[in-house]
């Protein structure tokens, strides 16, 4: 079973930066970051595969960068040029098994993931 623990959230002013980290156990071919605000669906932010593919939501493209250090068992999300609309609880996510694969826009869908961290809060003030 995959275990995921996020860290790095906090409060920042618009235009600022934060880097989220997710310590994970086990191996997954792809991993992702999601975010959720109260009353809204959890949405995919970014996904990375071990094959080197990365996928981003349109709203974060050019501002966020997902990366992964398998030697440290850590997934990252570098967030730059933050906006108040980026305020949310951010979750790290992994698929059900190491054999699962995702493709294209499906890599940002909730159904591609089965394991979730506890979340880390990001608040961006204007």
Secondary structure per residue as TSV (DSSP state, phi and psi in degrees):
chain	resnum	aa	ss	phi	psi
A	1	X	-	360.0	137.5
A	2	X	-	-83.7	134.5
A	3	X	-	-116.4	139.0
A	4	X	E	-131.5	131.1
A	5	X	E	-133.8	113.6
A	6	X	E	-89.0	155.9
A	7	X	E	-156.5	168.1
A	8	X	-	103.9	-4.4
A	9	X	-	-70.3	171.8
A	10	X	E	165.6	-166.6
A	11	X	E	-109.1	137.2
A	12	X	E	-148.9	155.2
A	13	X	E	-82.9	156.4
A	14	X	T	-54.8	137.9
A	15	X	T	93.2	-12.3
A	16	X	-	-83.3	-175.0
A	17	X	-	-132.2	153.4
A	18	X	E	-144.7	152.7
A	19	X	E	-123.3	119.5
A	20	X	E	-90.9	145.6
A	21	X	E	-125.1	150.1
A	22	X	E	-137.1	111.0
A	23	X	E	-83.0	127.0
A	24	X	E	-126.5	153.6
A	25	X	-	-112.2	153.2
A	26	X	S	80.3	176.4
A	27	X	-	-117.9	135.7
A	28	X	-	-133.4	138.0
A	29	X	S	-66.3	-34.7
A	30	X	E	-133.7	154.5
A	31	X	E	-144.1	158.6
A	32	X	E	-146.9	170.3
A	33	X	E	-118.7	136.3
A	34	X	E	-125.2	165.5
A	35	X	E	-143.5	155.8
A	36	X	E	-150.5	136.6
A	37	X	-	-112.3	153.3
A	38	X	T	-55.2	132.9
A	39	X	T	86.4	-0.8
A	40	X	S	-123.7	161.8
A	41	X	-	-68.9	150.6
A	42	X	-	-71.9	129.4
A	43	X	E	-118.0	145.2
A	44	X	E	-72.6	135.0
A	45	X	E	-106.4	-50.2
A	46	X	E	-160.0	147.1
A	47	X	E	-137.8	144.3
A	48	X	E	-131.3	142.4
A	49	X	E	-111.8	161.7
A	50	X	T	-70.7	-13.3
A	51	X	T	-82.2	-2.7
A	52	X	S	97.0	0.7
A	53	X	-	-80.9	142.3
A	54	X	E	-130.6	147.4
A	55	X	E	-135.2	137.8
A	56	X	E	-130.6	146.5
A	57	X	-	-66.9	147.5
A	58	X	T	-56.1	-34.8
A	59	X	T	-69.2	-16.3
A	60	X	T	-118.3	-6.7
A	61	X	T	-56.9	130.6
A	62	X	T	89.9	-12.4
A	63	X	T	-116.6	-34.2
A	64	X	E	-107.1	147.9
A	65	X	E	-134.3	125.0
A	66	X	E	-98.0	141.3
A	67	X	E	-149.5	168.5
A	68	X	E	-146.7	133.3
A	69	X	E	-116.9	98.5
A	70	X	T	-68.2	-27.2
A	71	X	T	-66.7	-30.4
A	72	X	T	-101.5	1.2
A	73	X	T	51.7	48.4
A	74	X	E	-135.7	134.7
A	75	X	E	-106.6	141.0
A	76	X	E	-124.6	156.1
A	77	X	E	-137.7	107.0
A	78	X	E	-86.9	122.1
A	79	X	E	-117.7	116.1
A	80	X	-	-115.9	164.7
A	81	X	S	48.5	48.8
A	82	X	-	-65.3	146.5
A	83	X	-	-121.5	157.1
A	84	X	G	-54.5	-32.9
A	85	X	G	-66.8	-13.3
A	86	X	G	-81.5	-7.5
A	87	X	-	-62.5	126.9
A	88	X	E	-178.8	171.5
A	89	X	E	-86.8	127.9
A	90	X	E	-105.2	133.2
A	91	X	E	-121.6	139.4
A	92	X	E	-89.4	145.7
A	93	X	E	-143.9	150.9
A	94	X	E	-139.3	153.8
A	95	X	-	-76.8	174.9
A	96	X	S	-67.2	-36.0
A	97	X	S	-143.1	163.9
A	98	X	T	-69.2	-13.1
A	99	X	T	-91.3	-10.3
A	100	X	-	-72.9	148.0
A	101	X	-	-130.1	154.9
A	102	X	-	-128.3	161.0
A	103	X	-	-139.2	131.9
A	104	X	G	51.9	-134.6
A	105	X	G	-63.1	-20.8
A	106	X	G	-63.0	-20.9
A	107	X	G	-73.5	-8.1
A	108	X	G	-108.5	6.7
A	109	X	S	-92.2	146.1
A	110	X	G	-60.9	-32.2
A	111	X	G	-69.2	-13.3
A	112	X	G	-80.8	-5.6
A	113	X	-	-126.2	146.6
A	114	X	-	-124.7	-24.6
A	115	X	E	-113.3	139.3
A	116	X	E	-133.7	144.7
A	117	X	-	-79.6	-176.5
A	118	X	-	-83.7	-13.4
A	119	X	-	96.3	153.1
A	120	X	E	-137.5	133.3
A	121	X	E	-83.8	134.0
A	122	X	E	-120.1	126.0
A	123	X	E	-125.7	123.8
A	124	X	E	-116.1	120.5
A	125	X	E	-101.0	149.3
A	126	X	-	-87.5	360.0
